[in-house]
Amino acid sequence: MSRDDAARLRDISRAIDRIDTYLASDTIRSEVVYDAVRMRLVEIGEAVARLSPTVTDHAPQIPWRDIAAMRNHLVHQYFDTAFDIIEATVTREISPLRHVVDELQKRLGAD
């Protein structure tokens, strides 16, 4: 069954919500939180990789390809993932992504 862009945006939004929940319960330095956050970043990357260009073209400021590439790295080179990159991603990149995803969801609802 194929998922549409609206479903993929919801997936991203839910994964971000879960990351926020994990970080509210403990620090990213907690092994369990770190592992959980990495898994949600994989989910975000998977959903982003499958968004249509008609959606992503509305937000060129988001590094969509980099997000998908991070997913690939987390899945295939999990043993070579720098903690600092994950920490920077969740502290600097998740909030702007959330904002854009919210805007894109509104746009899709209006179309």
Sequence and secondary structure as in RCSB ss.txt:
>XXXX:A:sequence
MSRDDAARLRDISRAIDRIDTYLASDTIRSEVVYDAVRMRLVEIGEAVARLSPTVTDHAPQIPWRDIAAMRNHLV
HQYFDTAFDIIEATVTREISPLRHVVDELQKRLGAD
>XXXX:A:secstr
    HHHHHHHHHHHHHHHHHHHHHS TTSHHHHHHHHHHHHHHHHHHHTS HHHHTT TTS HHHHHHHHHHHH
HSGGG  HHHHHHIIIIIHHHHHHHHHHHHHHHHH 
